[in-house]
Amino acid sequence: MTASGQACIGSQNDPQGPGLNVLLRGERFDSNIRLLMDTQLNQYLPVLMLLFVAANFAGVTLAISVLLGKTGRRTRTKDIPYECGMLPQGEGNARLSVKFYLVALLFVLFDIEVVFMYPWAVTFKELARTDLALGLGGMLSFLGVVFIGYLYALKKRAFDWKS
């Protein structure tokens, strides 16, 4: 307690120790808090310097390539796509079946499933010691939802390449 009856955190009598003198009912911060905040903000200084150097490097590199690049020597022949020495035939961007995109999305879905399983597998021993039902039940429910999605994809014939 202070002389005015306000409670202090971090006073000499506080078990957390001295140094964190923040008045609960006041607006005054101790110099230790300001020092702590200043040191935390100073930790971001190298990141800001790296960002500055990277942005300047990119800008200078682009400017040098524009200044030193050989413009004006482009011809129609040089601008056509290279097809192993042959003249290109047909459209450059052939349309793909929707099946391709569907399979790609399903791959991403099941790939993300594996990404979520790794942290669970790493911490499973600790989960087994504290609360086995929660750890195992959570993963089984997750796998159940993914399995229902897999069955839905099978029912919709998403994995059938021939149709």
Residue pairs with C-beta under 8 A, 6 or more apart in sequence:
1 7
1 8
2 8
2 23
6 23
6 24
6 25
6 26
7 24
7 25
8 14
8 21
8 22
8 23
8 24
9 16
9 20
9 21
9 22
9 24
10 16
10 17
10 18
10 19
10 20
10 21
10 22
11 18
11 21
12 18
19 32
20 30
20 32
20 33
21 30
21 32
21 33
22 29
22 30
22 33
80 87
80 88
81 88
81 92
83 89
99 158
99 161
99 163
102 158
103 158
103 159
106 153
106 158
106 159
109 146
109 149
110 146
110 150
113 142
113 146
116 142
117 139
120 127
120 135
120 138
120 139
123 135
124 135
127 134
127 135
127 136
128 135
128 136
153 159
157 163
